[in-house]
């Protein structure tokens, strides 16, 4: 059980909720702050105080005063008018993450919602009622207004949801689980949609997949090193300590552990003096990507527990401040950085694929073909990898450097953070497929070299992978292999255990 407090949620706990269906509960003590801020909102309405979003309009219309009798209609109108997202829906797992993060931030007690709002979000999460939320439309400030409006629709019994493996109306799913739709009161519509939870949820899912993929990239690269009889000296600890980046040192150490006991690796001067950069510089390039991942993780861990509403309520309502915590710039920068770091994993992997298939760069059969000429072998796999890498370069253009004013220039600088997180996720999907292509080619190369000569660690990977990816004995529709390999990397390659005395890999097939 994951307990929400509003300030202690971790990426590890989010992973349990998203991938292990861990249930969620609310820390009772956290509701005290929620109830105090709600009383403050009710006092504001009762006294007719002028407070943004409670007794005023929104954005450029913030100077328009709203009669207290119309506060509930104001909130409902807000949700209806802002639910104008377009395009494909966020993946269901992202919708699930948005529910979780929105409940957590409201639980901080700065937003003035009733406890029932948070409790209903958690009920939907535990019953797996996931709102259908369009991916396109958010400017990333004032937060993710449009995607979160579609979340709010489900909460009030409108819109569509994922439920029990199908799409249906939110009202139908809520009624099936005995959950009463919420009737929004003062401030609650605004509190539901003002925040960064769509971009952050997308960012969390992207990061969790990226972290797993970064480890997998090292092991696939190790197979390539064996397939090309790479020089192990490039991973010597002394080289990497001399530079000083801990992430680089760590990658080199893992590469040595993975390749320990291999009779396919060589020493410098044995076959050649130096390897190409795509082999020799694995610790330097992968280490730099790990630096990116560490930065992104740090920012996500802050944002998942952040108050990103506006206005925020402090000191039991004595201080209600309109600010800009909804601005997604920190996430926009982090996601743009993640895009670059993951795109480079694909970039260097494609170069290793080229070295595996190009007969001018190795002594293996041309394009790893069983009958070069009659059969093309892995020739066109490299084309596909090159295309994906090129596509990544377009996605890697930073979204955060763009801004278009909105709300009659009241909201004159926005983050585009949601675009950044969506593109980061797409880059990760492309990168996984490039690594799947490298895996297919590397498996073929080590098989030609001699499976018995592989390290104990890589041999385990080989045998696990061969249950999914058959050897290339004749030309076939390799699209199937790429997708099967990518799905295996995403869903089934669960855990890797490094033990220096006896390296092994544990994977669930």
PyMOL commands that set and color helices and strands:
alter all, ss='L'
color gray80, all
select helices_A, chain A and resi 11-19+28-47+59-63+68-82+92-106+115-126+145-155+170-176+188-193+197-227+232-235+237-243+246-259+277-280+282-303+315-317+329-357+366-368+379-395+417-449+451-453+456-465+478-492
alter helices_A, ss='H'
color red, helices_A
select strands_A, chain A and resi 2-4+24-26+86-89+130-131+134-136+160-163+166-169+312-314+319-321+495-497+504-506
alter strands_A, ss='S'
color yellow, strands_A
deselect
rebuild
show_as cartoon
